[in-house]
Amino acid sequence: MKTLNSISNLKVLDLSTVLAGPSVGMFFAELGASVVKIEHPSIPDVTRSWKLASEEKDSPVSAYFSSVNYGKTYLSLNLTNEKDHAQFLELVKDADILLTNFKWGDDRKLGLESKSILEINPRLIIGKISGFGDQSDRVAYDLILQAETGFMSMNGTKDSGPVKMPVALIDVLAGHQLKEGILLALMERQLTGKGREVSVSLYDAAICSLANQASNYLMTGHVAQRIGSLHPNIAPYGELFKTKDGATLTFAIGSDSHFEKFVTELGTPELATDARFIHNQQRLENREILFALLETLIYPLDSEQLLANLHLKHVPCAKVKALDEVFQAEEAKALVLSEEIEGKATKRVRTTAFKLNHD
């Protein structure tokens, strides 16, 4: 990706740890900014130690750490040490962005409250991530937020009980929120010449991401239940079907037109005019009956041929793939970034999915 001049000239200090804050630092590094990740000499970012059982125990980095640290330089400073603290403040003087996720009160203990930092560098934009807001001392990890904000209660099946998502999605969402806030602050600074504090809590980011499930409750009182991959408003959508070659397929039939094309491909066009399935609400009411019919029709088929035919008809469908299959695709490989960190070869996927196209 070509860098933007206004971004590539930025200097970013990344004091944050774990995933949300460091992902913001990596975002700016990908766009060409100079990003310095600052860690305590004896208590570095905890994710350096979050290793799979198969990873080298003595390695200075883990796969988890690598996922959100790319294109950065690394500096060890103990901010409780007078000399290191002074060195950090020198770095602040000409920095553009400072990223933090201090525990509640730690910024005061370290003399790094936003007001005092902005007095040193009035153009600085301070990006802060907290768990439950700037005034809360609750310790927050992604799991806790998934539990607290309804995501776990909706995820899983009736039999499984609540299930956390396998990606730290609340951290990812909070990181995206902070990027947006910082980019707005950068635009504002171009006009005013002044920096500001931008803060995001994991809690707010999670609640703001409930989207249609929130509106389903707020407008109708519907409390989302654990229905696996099924969609509460659309059918068939998320049902899983096996084929004769052992593949698992799923379909997102979002319109009557999709449904007609779908069942026609399956050799049963009459289902599109069946009173039980003619419109989405009827398909929702009769989704178990419909699933049983479709299951019988789909099982004898070859997955690749069925998917190819439906793709030609623009019917949303997919094979459920494991990660080893995902990264066989050239499109996925193109999103992988590699670099060496402290002597170890590392890989991760981009934080920037967008492309800036030119005429």
BADREN-393658 format. One line per 3 residues: number of its first residue (from 1); their letters; for each residue y, x, z of N, C-alpha, C. Coordinates in steps of 0.2 Angstrom, whole numbers. Layout:
BEGIN
NUM	a	Y,X,Z,Y,X,Z,Y,X,Z | ...
This chain:
BEGIN
1	mkt	-6,4,0,0,0,0,6,4,0 | 11,3,-4,17,7,-5,21,5,2 | 25,10,4,29,9,10,35,6,9
4	lns	39,3,13,45,0,12,50,6,16 | 55,7,12,60,13,15,62,11,22 | 64,4,23,67,2,29,62,3,35
7	isn	55,2,33,50,3,38,48,10,39 | 47,14,33,45,21,34,49,25,38 | 56,23,38,60,27,42,60,26,50
10	lkv	56,21,52,56,19,59,52,24,63 | 54,24,69,51,28,74,48,23,80 | 42,23,81,39,18,86,35,22,91
13	ldl	37,20,97,33,23,103,29,17,106 | 22,19,106,17,14,108,14,16,115 | 17,13,120,14,14,127,9,9,128
16	stv	7,4,124,2,-1,125,-5,1,125 | -9,-3,128,-17,-1,128,-21,-7,126 | -27,-6,125,-32,-11,123,-31,-13,116
19	lag	-30,-19,114,-30,-21,107,-24,-24,105 | -21,-29,108,-15,-33,105,-9,-28,104 | -7,-24,109,-1,-20,108,-2,-14,103
22	psv	-8,-11,103,-10,-5,99,-10,-8,91 | -12,-14,91,-13,-17,84,-6,-18,81 | -1,-19,85,6,-19,82,8,-12,80
25	gmf	7,-7,84,8,0,82,5,2,76 | -2,0,75,-5,2,69,-2,-2,63 | 0,-8,64,3,-12,58,9,-8,56
28	fae	13,-5,60,19,-1,58,17,5,55 | 12,8,58,9,15,55,7,13,48 | 3,8,46,1,6,40,7,6,35
31	lga	12,3,37,18,2,33,22,9,32 | 20,14,35,23,21,34,28,23,40 | 28,19,45,32,21,51,29,27,55
34	svv	33,31,58,31,36,63,29,33,69 | 23,33,71,21,30,77,17,35,82 | 20,35,88,18,40,93,14,36,99
37	kie	8,37,100,4,33,105,4,38,111 | 7,35,117,8,39,123,3,36,128 | -1,41,131,-6,39,135,-6,44,142
40	hps	-8,41,147,-8,45,153,-13,50,153 | -12,56,155,-17,62,154,-24,61,157 | -24,58,163,-30,57,166,-33,50,166
43	ipd	-28,45,164,-30,38,163,-28,36,156 | -31,38,151,-29,36,144,-31,29,143 | -30,26,137,-32,20,135,-39,18,136
46	vtr	-40,13,140,-47,12,143,-52,10,137 | -50,8,131,-54,7,126,-57,13,123 | -55,19,124,-58,25,122,-65,25,125
49	swk	-66,22,131,-73,22,135,-77,16,133 | -74,11,129,-78,5,127,-83,6,122 | -88,10,123,-93,12,118,-99,8,118
52	las	-101,7,112,-108,4,111,-113,9,114 | -119,7,115,-124,11,118,-126,17,113 | -125,15,107,-127,20,102,-122,26,100
55	eek	-116,25,103,-110,30,102,-111,36,106 | -108,41,104,-108,48,108,-105,47,114 | -108,49,120,-105,48,126,-99,52,127
58	dsp	-99,58,124,-94,63,126,-88,63,120 | -89,58,116,-83,58,111,-77,56,114 | -71,58,112,-65,56,115,-62,49,112
61	vsa	-66,47,107,-64,40,105,-70,36,104 | -69,29,104,-74,24,102,-72,21,96 | -77,17,94,-76,13,88,-71,7,90
64	yfs	-71,5,96,-66,0,98,-59,2,98 | -58,8,101,-52,11,101,-49,12,94 | -54,15,89,-52,16,82,-50,10,79
67	svn	-52,4,81,-51,-2,77,-43,-3,77 | -39,-1,82,-32,-3,82,-28,3,82 | -31,9,81,-27,15,82,-28,19,75
70	ygk	-23,19,71,-23,22,64,-16,25,63 | -16,31,60,-10,33,57,-5,35,63 | -7,36,69,-3,38,74,-4,45,76
73	tyl	1,48,80,1,54,83,0,52,91 | -3,57,94,-5,56,101,-1,61,106 | 1,58,111,5,62,116,3,60,123
76	sln	1,65,127,-1,63,134,5,64,139 | 7,59,142,13,59,147,11,55,153 | 13,58,159,12,55,165,19,52,167
79	ltn	20,46,166,27,43,167,29,43,175 | 25,45,179,27,45,186,29,53,188 | 28,57,183,30,64,184,37,65,181
82	ekd	41,68,185,48,68,183,49,71,177 | 46,77,175,47,80,169,44,76,163 | 38,73,164,36,69,158,40,63,157
85	haq	43,60,163,47,54,162,53,56,158 | 56,62,160,62,64,156,61,65,149 | 55,68,147,53,69,140,52,62,137
88	fle	50,57,140,49,51,137,56,48,136 | 60,48,140,67,45,139,71,49,133 | 69,55,132,72,59,127,69,56,120
91	lvk	63,54,120,60,51,114,63,44,113 | 65,40,118,68,34,118,74,34,114 | 78,39,115,85,39,113,86,38,105
94	dad	81,41,101,81,39,94,75,35,91 | 72,32,96,67,27,94,69,21,91 | 65,17,87,67,11,85,64,5,88
97	ill	57,6,90,53,1,93,49,4,99 | 49,1,104,45,3,110,40,-3,111 | 33,-1,112,28,-6,113,25,-5,120
100	tnf	25,-11,124,22,-10,130,18,-16,132 | 13,-15,137,9,-21,140,8,-19,147 | 14,-17,151,13,-15,158,11,-21,162
103	kwg	7,-19,167,5,-24,172,12,-26,175 | 12,-33,178,18,-35,181,20,-30,187 | 27,-29,186,30,-24,191,30,-17,189
106	ddr	25,-15,185,24,-8,183,31,-5,180 | 34,-9,176,40,-7,172,45,-5,177 | 46,-9,183,51,-7,188,49,-1,192
109	klg	42,0,193,40,6,197,41,12,193 | 41,11,186,42,17,182,49,18,180 | 53,14,182,60,14,180,61,13,172
112	les	57,8,170,57,7,163,58,0,161 | 62,-4,165,64,-10,164,68,-11,157 | 68,-16,154,71,-17,147,79,-15,148
115	ksi	82,-18,153,89,-17,154,91,-10,154 | 87,-6,158,89,1,159,87,5,152 | 82,3,149,80,7,143,85,5,137
118	lei	88,-1,137,93,-3,132,99,1,133 | 101,2,139,107,6,141,106,13,138 | 100,16,137,99,23,134,99,22,127
121	npr	97,17,124,97,16,117,98,9,115 | 104,7,114,106,0,113,103,-3,106 | 100,1,102,97,-1,96,90,-2,96
124	lii	87,-1,102,80,-1,103,77,-8,103 | 72,-9,100,68,-16,100,62,-15,105 | 62,-18,110,56,-17,115,51,-23,114
127	gki	45,-22,112,40,-27,111,36,-27,117 | 35,-32,120,31,-33,127,26,-38,126 | 20,-36,128,14,-41,128,12,-42,135
130	sgf	11,-48,138,9,-50,144,3,-54,144 | 0,-55,149,-6,-60,149,-4,-67,150 | 0,-69,155,2,-76,157,10,-76,157
133	gdq	13,-72,154,21,-72,155,23,-66,159 | 30,-65,158,33,-59,161,33,-60,169 | 33,-66,172,33,-67,179,26,-67,182
136	sdr	21,-67,178,14,-68,181,11,-61,182 | 7,-60,188,4,-54,190,-4,-55,188 | -6,-60,185,-13,-61,183,-15,-56,178
139	vay	-21,-53,180,-24,-49,175,-27,-53,170 | -26,-51,163,-28,-55,158,-32,-51,153 | -38,-53,151,-42,-50,146,-43,-56,141
142	dli	-45,-54,135,-46,-60,130,-50,-65,132 | -56,-63,135,-61,-68,137,-58,-73,142 | -53,-71,147,-50,-75,152,-46,-80,148
145	lqa	-42,-78,143,-38,-82,139,-42,-87,135 | -47,-85,132,-52,-90,128,-54,-95,133 | -56,-93,139,-58,-98,144,-52,-103,146
148	etg	-46,-100,148,-41,-104,151,-37,-108,146 | -38,-107,139,-34,-111,134,-38,-115,130 | -44,-117,132,-48,-122,128,-53,-119,123
151	fms	-52,-113,121,-56,-110,115,-63,-110,117 | -65,-108,123,-72,-108,124,-75,-114,125 | -71,-119,128,-74,-126,129,-76,-129,122
154	mng	-72,-127,117,-74,-130,110,-79,-126,106 | -80,-120,108,-84,-116,104,-92,-116,107 | -96,-117,102,-103,-117,104,-106,-124,102
157	tkd	-112,-125,105,-115,-132,104,-116,-135,110 | -119,-142,110,-120,-146,116,-125,-142,120 | -130,-138,117,-135,-135,121,-133,-128,123
160	sgp	-128,-125,120,-127,-118,122,-122,-118,128 | -118,-123,129,-113,-122,134,-107,-118,130 | -101,-117,134,-96,-114,131,-97,-107,129
163	vkm	-95,-105,124,-96,-98,121,-90,-95,119 | -89,-88,120,-83,-85,118,-84,-83,111 | -78,-82,108,-78,-79,101,-80,-72,101
166	pva	-84,-69,96,-86,-63,96,-80,-58,94 | -74,-60,92,-69,-56,91,-63,-57,96 | -60,-52,98,-54,-54,103,-48,-57,100
169	lid	-50,-63,98,-45,-67,94,-38,-68,97 | -38,-69,103,-32,-71,107,-27,-64,107 | -30,-59,108,-27,-52,107,-24,-52,100
172	vla	-28,-53,95,-26,-52,88,-20,-57,86 | -21,-63,89,-15,-68,88,-9,-66,91 | -9,-64,97,-3,-61,101,0,-55,97
175	ghq	-4,-51,95,-2,-45,91,2,-48,85 | 0,-53,81,3,-56,75,10,-59,78 | 10,-62,83,16,-65,86,21,-60,87
178	lke	19,-55,90,24,-49,92,26,-46,86 | 22,-45,81,25,-42,74,30,-46,71 | 29,-53,71,34,-57,69,41,-57,72
181	gil	40,-57,79,46,-57,83,50,-50,82 | 46,-45,82,49,-38,80,53,-38,74 | 49,-40,68,52,-40,62,59,-45,62
184	lal	59,-50,65,65,-54,66,70,-50,69 | 69,-47,75,73,-43,78,76,-37,74 | 72,-34,70,74,-29,65,79,-32,60
187	mer	78,-38,58,83,-41,53,89,-42,56 | 89,-45,63,95,-46,67,99,-39,68 | 95,-34,69,98,-28,71,102,-25,65
190	qlt	100,-27,59,104,-24,53,111,-28,52 | 111,-34,55,118,-37,55,122,-35,61 | 119,-34,67,123,-33,73,123,-26,76
193	gkg	118,-22,74,117,-15,76,114,-15,83 | 112,-20,86,109,-21,93,102,-22,93 | 99,-19,97,92,-21,99,91,-26,104
196	rev	85,-28,106,83,-33,110,76,-32,113 | 75,-36,118,68,-37,120,64,-43,117 | 58,-42,114,54,-47,111,48,-47,115
199	svs	46,-53,118,40,-53,123,36,-59,120 | 29,-58,121,24,-63,119,19,-62,125 | 17,-68,127,11,-69,131,5,-71,128
202	lyd	-1,-68,130,-7,-70,127,-8,-78,128 | -6,-80,133,-7,-87,135,-3,-92,129 | 3,-90,128,7,-94,123,4,-93,116
205	aai	2,-87,115,-1,-86,108,-7,-90,107 | -11,-91,112,-17,-95,112,-15,-102,111 | -11,-105,115,-9,-112,115,-6,-114,108
208	csl	-2,-109,106,1,-110,99,-4,-110,94 | -10,-108,95,-15,-107,89,-20,-113,90 | -19,-117,94,-24,-123,94,-23,-128,89
211	anq	-17,-128,85,-16,-131,79,-19,-138,79 | -23,-139,74,-26,-146,73,-30,-149,79 | -33,-145,83,-36,-147,89,-32,-149,94
214	asn	-26,-146,94,-21,-148,99,-18,-155,97 | -17,-156,91,-14,-162,88,-19,-168,89 | -25,-166,88,-30,-171,89,-30,-174,96
217	ylm	-29,-170,101,-28,-172,107,-22,-175,109 | -16,-172,107,-9,-175,108,-8,-181,105 | -11,-183,99,-9,-189,96,-14,-194,97
220	tgh	-21,-192,98,-26,-198,99,-30,-197,105 | -28,-192,109,-32,-191,116,-39,-189,115 | -41,-186,109,-47,-184,107,-48,-177,110
223	vaq	-53,-176,115,-54,-169,118,-60,-166,114 | -58,-160,111,-63,-157,106,-70,-155,110 | -75,-157,107,-82,-156,110,-85,-150,107
226	rig	-90,-147,110,-94,-142,106,-99,-145,101 | -97,-143,95,-101,-146,89,-103,-141,84 | -104,-135,87,-106,-129,83,-101,-128,78
229	slh	-103,-127,71,-98,-125,66,-95,-131,63 | -97,-137,65,-95,-143,62,-87,-144,63 | -84,-148,58,-77,-150,59,-76,-157,62
232	pni	-72,-158,66,-71,-164,69,-68,-169,65 | -65,-167,59,-61,-172,55,-64,-172,48 | -69,-168,46,-71,-168,39,-79,-167,39
235	apy	-82,-170,34,-89,-170,33,-91,-171,26 | -96,-167,23,-99,-162,27,-95,-155,27 | -94,-152,33,-90,-146,33,-93,-142,39
238	gel	-96,-137,38,-99,-133,43,-106,-134,45 | -109,-139,42,-116,-139,43,-120,-133,39 | -126,-131,42,-129,-126,40,-136,-128,36
241	fkt	-137,-125,30,-143,-127,26,-147,-121,24 | -153,-121,25,-158,-116,23,-160,-117,16 | -161,-112,12,-164,-112,5,-170,-109,5
244	kdg	-174,-110,-1,-181,-107,-1,-181,-100,-1 | -176,-96,-2,-176,-89,-2,-173,-86,5 | -173,-91,10,-171,-88,16,-164,-88,18
247	atl	-159,-90,13,-152,-89,15,-150,-95,19 | -144,-94,22,-141,-100,26,-134,-101,22 | -133,-107,20,-127,-109,16,-123,-114,20
250	tfa	-117,-114,19,-112,-119,22,-107,-121,17 | -105,-127,18,-100,-130,13,-94,-134,16 | -88,-133,13,-82,-136,16,-80,-141,11
253	igs	-83,-147,12,-81,-152,7,-75,-156,9 | -69,-154,7,-63,-156,10,-60,-162,6 | -63,-165,1,-60,-170,-3,-66,-174,-6
256	dsh	-65,-181,-8,-69,-185,-12,-71,-181,-18 | -67,-178,-22,-68,-174,-28,-73,-169,-27 | -72,-165,-21,-77,-160,-19,-84,-163,-18
259	fek	-84,-169,-15,-91,-172,-13,-94,-174,-20 | -91,-177,-24,-94,-179,-30,-97,-173,-34 | -93,-168,-35,-95,-162,-39,-101,-159,-35
262	fvt	-101,-159,-29,-107,-156,-24,-113,-160,-26 | -113,-167,-25,-119,-170,-25,-122,-171,-32 | -117,-171,-37,-119,-171,-44,-123,-164,-46
265	elg	-120,-159,-43,-124,-152,-44,-131,-153,-41 | -132,-156,-35,-138,-157,-32,-143,-162,-36 | -140,-165,-41,-144,-170,-45,-144,-177,-42
268	tpe	-139,-179,-37,-139,-185,-34,-132,-188,-35 | -129,-189,-41,-122,-191,-41,-121,-198,-38 | -126,-202,-37,-126,-209,-34,-123,-208,-27
271	lat	-124,-203,-23,-122,-202,-17,-114,-203,-16 | -111,-201,-22,-104,-201,-22,-101,-208,-21 | -105,-213,-23,-103,-220,-23,-106,-224,-18
274	dar	-111,-221,-14,-114,-224,-9,-109,-226,-4 | -109,-232,-1,-104,-235,3,-104,-231,10 | -109,-228,12,-110,-224,18,-106,-217,17
277	fih	-105,-215,11,-102,-208,10,-96,-208,5 | -93,-214,3,-89,-214,-2,-82,-211,-1 | -80,-211,6,-74,-207,8,-75,-203,14
280	nqq	-71,-199,16,-72,-194,21,-74,-197,28 | -70,-203,30,-71,-206,36,-78,-209,36 | -81,-212,31,-87,-214,30,-92,-208,31
283	rle	-91,-203,28,-95,-197,29,-96,-194,36 | -90,-195,39,-90,-193,46,-94,-198,50 | -93,-204,49,-97,-209,53,-105,-208,52
286	nre	-107,-206,46,-114,-205,44,-116,-198,43 | -113,-193,46,-114,-186,45,-121,-184,46 | -124,-187,51,-131,-185,53,-136,-188,47
289	ilf	-135,-194,45,-139,-196,39,-138,-192,33 | -131,-191,32,-130,-187,26,-133,-180,26 | -132,-177,32,-135,-170,33,-143,-170,31
292	all	-146,-175,34,-154,-175,33,-155,-176,25 | -151,-180,22,-152,-180,14,-151,-174,11 | -145,-171,12,-143,-164,9,-148,-159,11
295	etl	-150,-159,17,-155,-153,19,-161,-154,14 | -164,-160,13,-170,-160,9,-168,-158,1 | -162,-159,-1,-160,-158,-8,-159,-150,-8
298	iyp	-156,-147,-3,-154,-140,-4,-160,-135,-3 | -164,-137,2,-170,-132,4,-174,-129,-2 | -175,-133,-7,-180,-130,-13,-176,-126,-18
301	lds	-169,-125,-17,-165,-122,-22,-164,-114,-20 | -163,-111,-26,-161,-103,-25,-154,-103,-23 | -152,-99,-18,-146,-99,-15,-140,-96,-20
304	eql	-142,-91,-23,-137,-87,-27,-136,-92,-33 | -140,-95,-36,-139,-100,-42,-135,-106,-40 | -137,-108,-34,-133,-114,-32,-126,-112,-30
307	lan	-125,-107,-27,-118,-105,-26,-114,-103,-32 | -117,-100,-37,-114,-98,-43,-112,-105,-47 | -116,-109,-47,-114,-116,-50,-109,-119,-47
310	lhl	-109,-120,-40,-103,-123,-36,-97,-119,-37 | -97,-113,-37,-91,-109,-38,-88,-111,-45 | -92,-111,-50,-89,-113,-56,-86,-120,-56
313	khv	-88,-124,-52,-85,-131,-51,-80,-131,-46 | -78,-125,-43,-73,-125,-38,-74,-129,-31 | -81,-129,-30,-83,-132,-23,-83,-127,-18
316	pca	-80,-128,-12,-80,-122,-7,-87,-122,-4 | -90,-116,-5,-96,-115,-2,-97,-107,-1 | -102,-106,4,-103,-99,5,-110,-97,8
319	kvk	-112,-91,7,-118,-89,11,-116,-86,18 | -119,-88,23,-117,-85,30,-120,-78,30 | -115,-73,30,-117,-66,30,-116,-62,36
322	ald	-120,-57,37,-120,-53,43,-115,-47,41 | -112,-43,45,-107,-38,44,-110,-33,39 | -116,-31,39,-119,-26,34,-118,-29,27
325	evf	-119,-36,26,-118,-39,20,-111,-39,18 | -107,-41,23,-100,-41,21,-97,-35,18 | -99,-29,21,-96,-23,19,-99,-20,13
328	qae	-104,-24,10,-107,-22,4,-102,-24,-2 | -98,-28,-1,-93,-31,-6,-87,-26,-7 | -86,-25,-13,-80,-20,-15,-73,-23,-12
331	eak	-73,-29,-12,-66,-32,-9,-65,-30,-2 | -71,-30,2,-71,-28,9,-70,-21,10 | -73,-17,6,-73,-10,6,-66,-7,5
334	alv	-62,-11,1,-55,-9,-1,-50,-10,5 | -52,-14,10,-48,-15,16,-50,-10,22 | -54,-5,21,-56,0,26,-52,6,26
337	lse	-49,8,31,-45,14,32,-49,19,36 | -49,25,34,-53,31,37,-48,36,39 | -49,39,44,-45,45,46,-49,49,52
340	eie	-47,55,53,-50,59,59,-46,58,65 | -48,57,70,-45,57,77,-48,61,81 | -44,66,83,-47,71,88,-54,74,86
343	gka	-54,75,80,-60,79,77,-66,74,76 | -65,67,77,-70,62,75,-68,58,69 | -73,57,64,-72,53,59,-72,46,61
346	tkr	-67,42,59,-66,35,61,-65,30,56 | -66,24,56,-65,19,51,-63,13,55 | -59,9,51,-57,2,54,-54,-2,48
349	vrt	-53,-8,49,-51,-12,43,-43,-13,44 | -39,-14,39,-32,-15,39,-30,-20,44 | -24,-20,47,-21,-25,50,-16,-29,45
352	taf	-15,-26,39,-10,-29,34,-15,-31,28 | -15,-38,28,-19,-41,23,-14,-43,17 | -8,-43,18,-3,-45,13,-2,-39,8
355	kln	0,-41,2,2,-36,-3,9,-38,-6 | 13,-33,-7,20,-33,-9,19,-32,-17 | 20,-37,-21,19,-36,-28,26,-36,-31
358	hd	26,-32,-37,32,-30,-40,31,-33,-47 | 37,-35,-50,37,-37,-57,35,-31,-62
